[in-house]
Structures are given as structure tokens and as C-alpha cells.
Amino acid sequence: MNKKIGLTFVAILLLTACVSASTVSRSFSSTEIEPGQSITVTLTADITGGETYYAIDETLPSGWTISNPGTGNNDEAGHLKWVMIESAVDTAYTYTLTASGSGETTSFSGLYMFEGMKSEASVSGQSQVIVSEPAECTQDSDCTGQICCGQSCVDLVCSIDIDCDDSDSSTTDNCSNPGTCSAACPNTKITECINDDNYCPPDCNSETDNDCIESCGNEVVDAGETCSNCPEDITCKTGTICCSDECFTPCCYSDSNCYDGDACTTDYCNNRGTCTASCSNSTIVGCRNSAPNPGTGTSSGATGNRLTASIEGSCLNQPITATILNQEGNPATGSFVRVTKNGITVETRTTPETGKNSFTFETEGEYTFYTTKSGYYAGTQKIHITQCQPPTINFKQKIETGQNQTITLTAGDGNTITDFNLYLTYPNNTTALLKAQEGTIILPTEETGTYTATLQTTGYQTTISYQATNPLQIIPNINPDAKPTVETVFGEETVEQPNYLIIWILAIAIISGLIIEVTKLKPGWFRVFMAVTYTALPLAVNYYSKNTLIAFITIIIQTLILTALYFNQWRIKKALQAISKLENN
């Protein structure tokens, strides 16, 4: 049975109003095969509308086995799943299946959902493969150019290693179980640095693997290569240039990078954008209120307002947010932010309307933020960037149905991570792709079972799970929309089969009669306890278990206990009568 992947985005998911134009299509390496043969399936995600995230759920034919799942997740039996959480591009996913059955047409199906879609869509393209009847055999000689496996003639996968040559030097060409029905060509990807195997893995070089050619342009950083002598293999990131064999951020690219917050100086960038770039701030003769030091000067026409930078975050390779505010606490839109390290400018920003500027730093150390704007006193603030601990996930590991699960992420520096995504799998195996709003994801809990969630943020991804159970309910809710009392207490099958209700009434009548007889036992509180417990227990068992059979078994056990008590009382009574006769005689 195909399970429907309910890629239903809840209200907190940031959906767009448009309908996604992107699609997922399927194609086969062959549309007709024999039992035991393998087929390669390709799913192509075609991004045409600029979507950034999506999910695919491919339902596999019953009885077929996965030979190679590719990059798909096959934790759920009968399914392969792919999730792209950000930066989606055109991608082709492949996986390999081994066919079962014969003389039948097998259908494939799958669902997908892109950003902006309000409901899932079916994978298009090829969807059927014919599994032909194999020729019957008892030995290899009964087959022509094939071998006999399970009374069927099948192609021999391999008999020697050369049969497994996939024309890919990055894989091993080994034949496992050669010449047998279980022969296979795993073609494992080579990752180790091994001499004389005619392949140089990405993480190897001429010093660790003699197959790696020590030459510029081989896409491997060999010993002695720098950005100066081999720019083909060592590329400096955007905003940096190669200076003296190292990637370096120029001091300035324009005069605005040299702004010192002093209206009485001329700011100039010398040799802009080069390894020798430098800033000069020349004092304007005759100008008043000169203040050459960044952070203490004023811009022309300053009224006393001072800029402040509220900086969130201090972790290496994690987002750092600098919110620039004026003295009234409002965003200082258009203000200029210059960040330096060891006196060298490493980043610059012009503050947007939100007042928030985002930075990411890749080296530890002390960074200084200079903030300037015409008409305001300049501001200066320093922070120290260090390697932080992984984020902490805040959630409830156990929760009751009807409650909301709230999930937040706290960075190693104690600040809340506001931007993260979550891929949720519900107990019924439906899924949803969610995006945090203001650092929080709220999940309604409507069914019992295990919820599994994969959380992803910049540079970090992990999976958690939590358990949902029904709340303890001693007295049923009184609800005008609830089911009829008979159906609620006795079960739906009781309503459909009225005879069950008659049996219930008779059973309770028998128990009540036994209780009346047994109530001769003392003390009195025990009689009250038995009357309440033995009458209400079967009803409570059936109500909470919704299982009539268990309730009937409870009645039988009660009846046996009451009968034993009654006969025990009868034996005691007879013994007392016998003793009384002896005493009278």
C-alpha cells in the first residue's frame, strides 16, 4: 500500500501565494527486465521558479529490493526520500532496484512538494516496468549464454573483475562471488589514498598518493602551491585578494571605507582594492569640532545623537547580527558599518531599514565595529569571536496529545538562533517541511506515537524525536458533539451488533446477583468496595481499551473470583453449623 507523504505546511511555514512551476520526473534505464535483474531509476528535480527547498517521497514496488539507494533515505520500508532544505538547484537522483515477480507490469509512484506549493504533486515521466517470464531451467546447460538461478535463466553479472569495469577510475572494479547467482559489481567509490590505482581522490595529493600529479590546475592543493603561483587551485573568496602567497582583505575599496566619523577630515582610500591599500584622513584647515579618532567624532550637523551597535552572537562560522540604533532606539537606516581586525578592514555594510547587519567570521580574534552616519556621533564596539559549542535544542521529549510542542535553538553563546528549518515525520509517516518564525516552531500534537524531526541551520544539522501520549482521563469529557453513550462506552461494534448489548446487560446482571449474595461478607466497607469495583471495572476496561474481548475476559475473571468467595463463605458457614451442633450435643 502506498503511503501518502503529507507534505502539509502549517501556518508557521512561510509559504508564498504563487504556485510552484518546478517539477520532478522519473525515467528508467530499461522498461522491460527479468526477475532478479536490476534497473536504475532516475528522478530529475527541475527548478524553474526559483524555489529554494523541496521534498520527494518515492514509493517502491512491493517485493522489489534496493540494490543501491544512492543519496536517498530508506529508513522507512518501501520508500526512498530526499529533502533539500536550502539553495535548491536542478538535480538528478538515481537509485537501483532488483526486480521480483514475473509476467506482470509493475507501477512506480512518488510525490513531491516544492516551496510555494499548497499540496503535494505526483512524480511525472515513466511509471511502469514490465517483468517478463524467465525461461525455466534446472542447470546451467539448459540456458543459452546465461546461468540457471532459482529455476530461471538469468544473465551472469560477472565472472572476473574486468566484467565490472564501469569506465570510472574513481571506483573499484571488483567482482564479488564471481560466476555465481549472487555475483555482483559493487563499484565502490575510492576514498583512500592508494598508490598505483590510477586514481587520485579529492583529499589526496602527490605526497600521499603517487597517482596524484603535482601540477597546478589539477584541482588539488599540492605542496608548495599558493594563491600566487597557482590561482587555478587556490581561489580567494569574494572580497579578498592574493597578497604575498596568502588571501588578504584590502584595507579599503573606496573612500567611504575610510570614513572615520569626523566631519573635519577628508577621507581617502589610497591604492584602493590592492595589497597596498590604505586610508588617509587629512584634517580640513579651519574646520571646527575636529575629532579624528573613530568612535568619538561627530559628523557634520550632529545634534547630540550617538549611534550604538547591539551585537548578537560571538561564535566562529555562525551568523553575527549587528543592529545599529540611534539614541531614541530606532534603526539608524543608511548608517555605515566598518569592521576591522588588527587594524585591517575585513567587512563593510550600509545599514538597511531594519537596522540589522549580518556578518560571518571565519577566524578567531577581536573585531572592532565602527558605526558612522551624518548628523550623529560615531560609535565603536568590540567583540571577541571564538569557537562555540553546538546549538542546544529546546523541546519536550514527552508530550500529551492536544498540547503544542515548541522547538527553539540556542547557540553556544546563549543567544537564540532565529533562522532554522525542520523536516518533521509524524507517527503515521506523513511529513512536513517547516521554517522557524522568530526563532520558534510550534507543532500541534493531534495523534499519539513517535514524532521525528530533522533540524538544520547554518553549519549545523541534527535529528531529534519525541513521544506523544493520550492524557490521563479518569472521567470522560462531556461534549455535545461526542459519540452516543452506548457507542462510547460499549464500542462501535456494540452499536452495529445489538446482541452484544444484550450480552453486556446479562453479564452485569449476573455480577450484580453474585454481589448481592456476597454482600453478606463483613465488614461493610468491603461490600461497598466490591459492589462499585466489580460493576464498574468491565465498563472502565472497555472504555479505555476499546476492546470488547478484554472486557468480557474481565467479566469472566470477576465471576470466577466472586464464585470462589461465595463457595468459600458457604464452606465456612457449613463448618460453623457443624461446630454448633457438636456444642449442642
C-alpha positions, 0 to 999 in steps of 0.5 A, spaced: 500 500 500 502 506 498 503 511 503 501 518 502 507 523 504 503 529 507 507 534 505 502 539 509 505 546 511 502 549 517 501 556 518 508 557 521 511 555 514 512 561 510 509 559 504 508 564 498 501 565 494 504 563 487 504 556 485 510 552 484 512 551 476 518 546 478 517 539 477 520 532 478 520 526 473 522 519 473 525 515 467 528 508 467 534 505 464 530 499 461 522 498 461 522 491 460 527 486 465 527 479 468 526 477 475 532 478 479 535 483 474 536 490 476 534 497 473 536 504 475 531 509 476 532 516 475 528 522 478 530 529 475 528 535 480 527 541 475 527 548 478 524 553 474 521 558 479 526 559 483 524 555 489 529 554 494 527 547 498 523 541 496 521 534 498 520 527 494 517 521 497 518 515 492 514 509 493 517 502 491 514 496 488 512 491 493 517 485 493 522 489 489 529 490 493 534 496 493 540 494 490 543 501 491 539 507 494 544 512 492 543 519 496 536 517 498 533 515 505 530 508 506 529 508 513 522 507 512 520 500 508 518 501 501 520 508 500 526 512 498 526 520 500 530 526 499 529 533 502 533 539 500 532 544 505 536 550 502 539 553 495 535 548 491 538 547 484 536 542 478 538 535 480 538 528 478 537 522 483 538 515 481 537 509 485 537 501 483 532 496 484 532 488 483 526 486 480 521 480 483 515 477 480 514 475 473 509 476 467 506 482 470 507 490 469 509 493 475 507 501 477 512 506 480 509 512 484 512 518 488 510 525 490 513 531 491 512 538 494 516 544 492 516 551 496 510 555 494 506 549 493 499 548 497 499 540 496 503 535 494 504 533 486 505 526 483 512 524 480 511 525 472 515 521 466 515 513 466 511 509 471 511 502 469 516 496 468 514 490 465 517 483 468 517 478 463 517 470 464 524 467 465 525 461 461 525 455 466 531 451 467 534 446 472 542 447 470 546 451 467 546 447 460 539 448 459 540 456 458 543 459 452 549 464 454 546 465 461 546 461 468 540 457 471 538 461 478 532 459 482 529 455 476 530 461 471 535 463 466 538 469 468 544 473 465 551 472 469 553 479 472 560 477 472 565 472 472 572 476 473 573 483 475 574 486 468 566 484 467 565 490 472 569 495 469 564 501 469 569 506 465 570 510 472 577 510 475 574 513 481 571 506 483 573 499 484 572 494 479 571 488 483 567 482 482 564 479 488 562 471 488 564 471 481 560 466 476 555 465 481 547 467 482 549 472 487 555 475 483 555 482 483 559 489 481 559 493 487 563 499 484 565 502 490 567 509 490 575 510 492 576 514 498 583 512 500 589 514 498 592 508 494 598 508 490 598 505 483 590 505 482 590 510 477 586 514 481 587 520 485 581 522 490 579 529 492 583 529 499 589 526 496 595 529 493 602 527 490 605 526 497 600 521 499 598 518 493 603 517 487 597 517 482 596 524 484 600 529 479 603 535 482 601 540 477 597 546 478 590 546 475 589 539 477 584 541 482 588 539 488 592 543 493 599 540 492 605 542 496 608 548 495 602 551 491 599 558 493 594 563 491 600 566 487 603 561 483 597 557 482 590 561 482 587 555 478 587 551 485 587 556 490 581 561 489 580 567 494 573 568 496 569 574 494 572 580 497 579 578 498 585 578 494 592 574 493 597 578 497 604 575 498 602 567 497 596 568 502 588 571 501 588 578 504 582 583 505 584 590 502 584 595 507 579 599 503 575 599 496 573 606 496 573 612 500 567 611 504 571 605 507 575 610 510 570 614 513 572 615 520 566 619 523 569 626 523 566 631 519 573 635 519 577 630 515 577 628 508 577 621 507 581 617 502 582 610 500 589 610 497 591 604 492 584 602 493 582 594 492 590 592 492 595 589 497 597 596 498 591 599 500 590 604 505 586 610 508 588 617 509 584 622 513 587 629 512 584 634 517 580 640 513 584 647 515 579 651 519 574 646 520 571 646 527 569 640 532 575 636 529 575 629 532 579 624 528 579 618 532 573 613 530 568 612 535 568 619 538 567 624 532 561 627 530 559 628 523 557 634 520 550 637 523 550 632 529 545 634 534 547 630 540 545 623 537 550 617 538 549 611 534 550 604 538 551 597 535 547 591 539 551 585 537 548 578 537 552 572 537 560 571 538 561 564 535 566 562 529 562 560 522 555 562 525 551 568 523 553 575 527 547 580 527 549 587 528 543 592 529 545 599 529 540 604 533 540 611 534 539 614 541 531 614 541 532 606 539 530 606 532 534 603 526 539 608 524 537 606 516 543 608 511 548 608 517 555 605 515 558 599 518 566 598 518 569 592 521 576 591 522 581 586 525 588 588 527 587 594 524 585 591 517 578 592 514 575 585 513 567 587 512 563 593 510 555 594 510 550 600 509 545 599 514 538 597 511 531 599 514 531 594 519 537 596 522 540 589 522 547 587 519 549 580 518 556 578 518 560 571 518 567 570 521 571 565 519 577 566 524 578 567 531 580 574 534 577 581 536 573 585 531 572 592 532 565 595 529 565 602 527 558 605 526 558 612 522 552 616 519 551 624 518 548 628 523 550 623 529 556 621 533 560 615 531 560 609 535 565 603 536 564 596 539 568 590 540 567 583 540 571 577 541 569 571 536 571 564 538 569 557 537 562 555 540 559 549 542 553 546 538 546 549 538 542 546 544 535 544 542 529 546 546 523 541 546 519 536 550 521 529 549 514 527 552 508 530 550 500 529 551 496 529 545 492 536 544 498 540 547 503 544 542 510 542 542 515 548 541 522 547 538 527 553 539 535 553 538 540 556 542 547 557 540 553 556 544 553 563 546 546 563 549 543 567 544 537 564 540 538 562 533 532 565 529 533 562 522 532 554 522 528 549 518 525 542 520 523 536 516 518 533 521 515 525 520 509 524 524 507 517 527 503 515 521 509 517 516 506 523 513 511 529 513 512 536 513 517 541 511 517 547 516 521 554 517 522 557 524 518 564 525 522 568 530 526 563 532 520 558 534 516 552 531 510 550 534 507 543 532 500 541 534 500 534 537 493 531 534 495 523 534 499 519 539 506 515 537 513 517 535 514 524 532 521 525 528 524 531 526 530 533 522 533 540 524 538 544 520 541 551 520 547 554 518 553 549 519 549 545 523 544 539 522 541 534 527 535 529 528 531 529 534 524 525 536 519 525 541 513 521 544 506 523 544 501 520 549 493 520 550 492 524 557 490 521 563 482 521 563 479 518 569 472 521 567 470 522 560 469 529 557 462 531 556 461 534 549 455 535 545 458 533 539 461 526 542 459 519 540 452 516 543 453 513 550 452 506 548 457 507 542 462 510 547 462 506 552 460 499 549 464 500 542 462 501 535 461 494 534 456 494 540 452 499 536 452 495 529 451 488 533 445 489 538 446 482 541 452 484 544 448 489 548 444 484 550 450 480 552 453 486 556 446 487 560 446 479 562 453 479 564 452 485 569 446 482 571 449 476 573 455 480 577 450 484 580 446 477 583 453 474 585 454 481 589 448 481 592 449 474 595 456 476 597 454 482 600 453 478 606 461 478 607 463 483 613 465 488 614 461 493 610 466 497 607 468 491 603 461 490 600 461 497 598 468 496 595 466 490 591 459 492 589 462 499 585 469 495 583 466 489 580 460 493 576 464 498 574 471 495 572 468 491 565 465 498 563 472 502 565 476 496 561 472 497 555 472 504 555 479 505 555 481 499 551 476 499 546 476 492 546 470 488 547 474 481 548 478 484 554 472 486 557 468 480 557 475 476 559 474 481 565 467 479 566 469 472 566 475 473 571 470 477 576 465 471 576 470 466 577 473 470 583 466 472 586 464 464 585 470 462 589 468 467 595 461 465 595 463 457 595 468 459 600 463 463 605 458 457 604 464 452 606 465 456 612 458 457 614 457 449 613 463 448 618 460 453 623 453 449 623 457 443 624 461 446 630 454 448 633 451 442 633 457 438 636 456 444 642 449 442 642 450 435 643 
